[in-house]
């Protein structure tokens, strides 16, 4: 367990000026659902962009695993009034999205879109927005979120982002880069760069900062890094270990693993006044704390039962409850934003480390992946998908999977290897 803890907190890094990364992650769909809802995203009228709105929206909805966008269009209307619903019903296309793009004299773009039901023969949703051309993809993701919400009742997560660590070679030496990209792997931004591994990045609840660990002063220290500027703050540099930072839901505190009092334990640091409170006290190693959505409890990894397992700590009563019993190893826990599930790295036996989820109400555990070396599960903000790190041959890549296992895709990098993903709020 001690070597596992060292792996989690060991990181050396130096700040890198924010810049656009060299290459997007690519998308490989490896498993899709046969029960997804058919939908048509008709090319928008007057859309001349290299990456069209309909292609982005179609890819977003397909990536959810709940929709099957069609490429067969019996007509190409730009408003709901122009739709001949019988044509779409004949193709068993339940929903139709149409729209148009109108440029104005101020170099702005007005996007109008409408969602209609061919079965009900009526418009379900219609909106208009005006954007600068630089916000094109953001607008497409926003439309995807709105359509997803209208048809499922669940918030979309297409406008969210994923942070991850990219390992690559430069001048025949290995470097590591913390990057932030759209949820589909596009538009990556460099946040920091180092010649040593980067581990344990974690988003602030407002999506404006990432906490991480640095050894640049010769000992581990925790920093808070702004996403949109080079500004950062040294937040913890105690004697011994400083690792595994995790933001509280209200953004005012950080849970972390420290060893300045001897054994590695979990502490809570109040960011504003730097008040530090120790919340575990056990001869075992306690680490990898994550907050439950209500802010009243922590999920953490401990070997106090003889092997690494996940526990729940009630902060008010200090009561500790073991949550995982299935398997010889359960660690790197993550709590779903809706509070219904925990995800983890799970080893039943042997040497296969896979991603599993556990229903917190029933206690039932489901293994989602079948690859041998998976790590770092993180939930989408709508709790419908999980991103995790895995391997494709000798290459580290990201995987995204629906909680029901019906849909799975991979996000390999065009350069280097990808690991340590964390999904934004």
Secondary structure, 3 states (H helix, E strand, C coil): CHHHHHHHHCCCCEEEEEEECCCCECCEEEECCCCCEEEEECCCECCCCCCCHHHHHHHHHHHCCCEEEECCCCCCCCCHHHCCHHHHHHCCCCEEEEEEEEECCCCEEEEEEEEEECCCCEEEEEEEEEEEHHHHHHHHHHHHHHHHHHHHCCCCCCCCEEEEEEEEEECCEEEEEEEEEECCCCCCEEEEEECCCCCCCEECCCCCEEEEEECCCCCCEEEEEECCCCCEEEEECCCCCEEEEEECCCCCEEEEEECCCCCCEEEEEECCCCCEEECCCCCCCEEEEEECCCCCEEEEEECCCCCCEEEEEECCCCCEEECCCCCCEEEEEEECCCCCEEEEEEECCCCCEEEEEEECCCCCEEECCCCCECEEEEECCCCCEEEEEEEECCEEEEEEEECCCCCEEEECECCCEEEEEEECC
